[in-house]
Amino acid sequence: MKIINLAMRLIMLIFWAGIIYALIGPDFQEVGSIPLILGAVVLLMHLLQMLMLKQVAKLLHPTTGDYLSVLVFGSFAMQHHRARLKEIIAEKQQQKQEQGQEQK
């Protein structure tokens, strides 16, 4: 699974390089607006994922690098955070169950 994630991150880097080239490359007129529209849509989705990470920031304590990796790689950078969040939720549920058993 890690190999697939790394491959997808590489594809995202190539995608962003293509978007940057479409913006500043010499053939801007020939490229058209499709890459820019696609880049804007992907950027919007990644910004929404950053907002999701911000909502659970009190639990996960993400760094600036975490936010930047989500901005560039999107859901491929969120897998680690999702796994950590599941662990924290499972620990809290286990603590609740233990407290409920102690009260009985």
Buried (B, 14 or more C-beta within 10 A) or exposed (E): EEEEBEEBBEEBEEBBEBBEBBEEEEEEEEBEEEBBEBBEEBBEEBEEBBEEBEEBEEEBEBEEEBBEBBBBBBBBBBEBBBEBBEEEEEEEEEEEEEEEEEEE
